[in-house]
Amino acid sequence: MRKIAILFPFVLLLILVCSPAATSQEVEDEHEFSYDPDSSNGPEKWGEIRPEWAKCGTGQLQSPIDLNNKRVEVVYGLDELRRAYRPAEAVLKNRGHDIMLRWEGNAGGLWINGSEYNLRQLHWHSPSEHTIDGRSYALELHMVHESANQELAVVGILYIVGRPDSFLAELESYIKELKDQSEAEVNVGIQDPWQVKWGSRKYYRYMGSLTTPPCTEGVKWTIIKKVRTVSREQVKLLREAVHDHFEENARPVQPTNNRDVYLYRPLKLPYV
C-alpha cells in the first residue's frame, strides 16, 4: 500500500502530461472575457486572465490574420477539400459571446492532407475576424472540425451584406427564441451541413489558433475565397441575440509573424 501511495502522484502526473489538453476547445464560459478593447478583460488582456490562456498573449501563431494577397503563395498542390457531411440532430446554443450550432449526432466531416476531421459545431462572428487585404466583412462563419487525435481544423466563410443566407434563414426563429438567454439552448432537429454554401474551390490555408480563449495553436485554418451574402437583418439578429454581452464578437487581427499563407487554386488541365 505504501508503494501505491508513493507511486500515485507520479502516475497522476503522467496521465495529465500524456492526456490531450482539456483546453484545446473554445471556452464555454463567456463571463470571464470580453471583446471590449478598453475593458480589463478585453482581447489584449485575455492571456493574463488564466494561466491556461497564456497563448492569447504570448503565442506566435495566433488567429485571425489579414489575408494579404500580395504576400500569399499561390499553389496548385494543396488537396482539394473533400467533404463527406451528413444530416444529424443538432442543438442551437446561446454561448453569450456567440450563437453556436452543435451537432449531437454524426454529421460527417472532411479530409485534409489525408486526415479525417469530424464536424463538431459552427458559430458566427460579426464583424468578420479574418480580413482580406485589410478589408473587414459583415459576418464570418466558422465550421469547427476535430480529428481522432483532437487536432482542430476550422473552415471560415466570409459574408457581405446582400441577399439573405438560406442556411441562417432556417434558424432565425430559434435564434430569436434564444435572444438574451446566455447558456440557453434549443433542439433544432436534423440539420444538414451541406446547406452551408461554400461556392468556391479556392481557399486560403494557414496554421493558426482558436480565436477565443484559450487561443490554442496548431489549428488548420481554411478560409473559402468566395465571399457570400447575408442580409442586414440576419447580421442584426445574431448581434442582438448576444447584445447583453458582446454586440460585436470579433477578435482583432493578429500578427502574421512570417507564417506561410497559401492560396489554393484548382489545377487547370491543358486542352487535349
N, C-alpha and C positions, 0 to 999 in steps of 0.2 A: 504493500500500500504506500510505503514511503517513497519507493521508486516511481510509482504512478504520480504521486503528488509533486515530485521534483520534475518529472518529465512533462506534466500537463501544460505549464506555461510555454514551454518550447514548442509543443505540438500545436497549441493555440496560435502562437506567433507564425508558425509555418503555414497554417491554414489561411491566416489573414494575408500573408505575403503571396501565397500561390493562388488564392481565390481571385476571380475577376473583380475589379473595383466596383463597389456599390455606387460610386458617384459617376459612373460612365454615362448615365442617363440624365436628362434635364431635371432640375429640381422641381418638385411639385408645389412646395410652399412658397407662394408669391409674396408673403408679407415681409420677408427679410431683405428683399432688394427692390429697387425701383428703376425707372428709366429717366427720372428727373436729373439732369446734369448738375443741378445746384443742390441736390439732396445729399445727406451724409451717407446714404446707401445707394447712390446713383452709379451708373456704369463705371466711372473712374475709381469707385471705391469697392466694387464687387470683390476684388481679390483680398480685401482686408477684413471682410465680414466673417468668414470662416476659414480655418486653415486649409480645408479641402477645396476651397475656391481660389487658392493662391494663383492658379494658372490664369485666372481672369486678369491678373495684373502683371505676371512675370512671363507668361507664355510667349513664344516666338512664332507660333503657328496659329494665331487666333483668327476667328471669323466674326463678322463678314469682312470682305475686302472690296476694293474697287477693281472691276474687271476692265483694265485699260487695254483697248485693242491694239495700241501701239507697242505694248510690251508682251502680249500673249504670244505663245508659239503655236502657229497653225500646224496641225499634224493630221495625217490620214491613217495612222497606225493604231489609234485607240479603238477598243472594241465598240461596235455599235451596241447601244443599250438593248439588252434582251429582257423583255418583261414577260412575266407569267402570272399576272394578277388573277384573282377570282373573287366573286361576291362573297361577303361574310357578314355576320352580325357585328354591329358597331354601336358605340356609345359616344354621345357628344357631351363634352365637359367644359365648364367654365373654370379655367385654372386661375382666374383673377388677373393674370398677366396676358392671357390669350384664350382663344377658343380652340379646343383640340377635339379631333375625331379619332377615337381609339378603336381599332378592330379587336373584337373579343375572340373571333374565330380565325381560321387560317385564310388570310387574304392574299396568299401567294407572295411574290416578290420579284426581284430582278437579279441579273448576273452581271458582275463587274470583274473583268480580267479572270474569268473562270470561277469566281467565288459567288456563292448564292447569298443574297441578303433578303430577309423576310420583312415585309411591310408591317410596321407596328402601329404607326399613327401619322396624322398630318395636323398641321396647325397654320395659322396665318399671322403675319406681321404687317403692320401699317404705320408709317410708310415702309417701303422695301428696306431690307437690311443691306443686301448687296446693291452696288451701283455699277453702271456701265459707262465708262469714260466720264465719271463724275456725276452722272445723272441718276437721281433717285426716282423711284416709281411709286404708284399709289398703294400697291399691295404686293406681298410676297408670300407664296405658299411653300411650306416645307413638308416633304414626304420623308419620314424617318424610317430607315431600314436597319436591321441588325442581323449579323451573321451568327453562325452557331458558336463561334468563339467570342461573341459580344463585340465585334468591331462594328462601327456605325458607318452608314452611307446615307447621305441626305440629298434628295433631289429638290432643287429650288425652281420655282416658276414665278416670273415677274408679270405684273399687270399694270396697264394704264387704264384711265377712266374711259369708258366707251360702252359697248353693248354688255348686258348682264352676263355673268358667268353662269352657265347652265348647272354645273355641279353645286355651286353655292346656293343657287336659287332653290334647289330641292331641300336645302337645310334651313332656309330662312325662318320658317315657323318655329323650329326647335331652338334656333339661336335667340329669337325673341322671348321664348319661354325661359331661357337661362339668363336673361338680362339682369345684371347687377346681383347675381346669385353666385358669389365666389365659392368654388369647390362643389357646386351642384352639377349633376349630370342627368342625362335623359337617354333612354334607349331609342335609337333611331332605326332599328330593324336592320335589314340586309342592305349594305352599301357596296357598290361595285367600284373599285379603284380605277377601272378603265374609263369611268365617267370624268375623271380628272384629265382634261385635254392638255396634251403637250404640243402637238402641232409642228414639231420640227425634229430632225435627226441630228441637228447641230447642237453642240453643247460645250460649255466651259468645264474644265476639270482641274481641281487643285486639292491639296491636303490642308485641312484647317481644323476647326474646333466647333463645339456647340456654341451657339450664340447667347445662351443663358447660362447662369451658374449651374454646374461647376466649371464650365468652359473647357471641358475635356478635349484634348487634342488627339490627332490621329483619325479625324473624321474625313472620309472621302466625300468631297463636295462635287455635285454635278448641277450646273445651272443651265437650264434649257435656254438656248439663244433666242428663240422666238418669244416676243413679248405679247401676251394675250390681253384681253379686255375684261373689265369688271365695271359694274355700274357705280355711280357715285353713292347711290342709296345702299348698295351692298357694303361698300367700304365704311359708310357711316354706321351701318348696323353692327359690323364687327367692332368698331371703335366704341360705340355706345354700350355694347354688351359688357365691356370691362371698364366703363367710364369711371367708376369709383376709384380705380387704382391707376390704370395705365391707358389713357385715351390713345397715346402713341406708344408702341411697344417695339421699337427698333433700336438695336444696339448700334452705336456709332461704328463707322468703318475703321478697321484696324490696320496697322502697318503690314505691308506685304512681306517685308524682310527678305527680299530677293528670292522669294519662293517661285518655283516653276508653276506657271499657269498656262494651261493648254486650251486651244480651241479645236475641237474635233469637227472635221468636215467629212462627209461620206466620200469615198473614193470614186472618182469619175472614170468609168470604164471607156476605153477608146472604141470608136466605131469599127466594126469589122465587116 
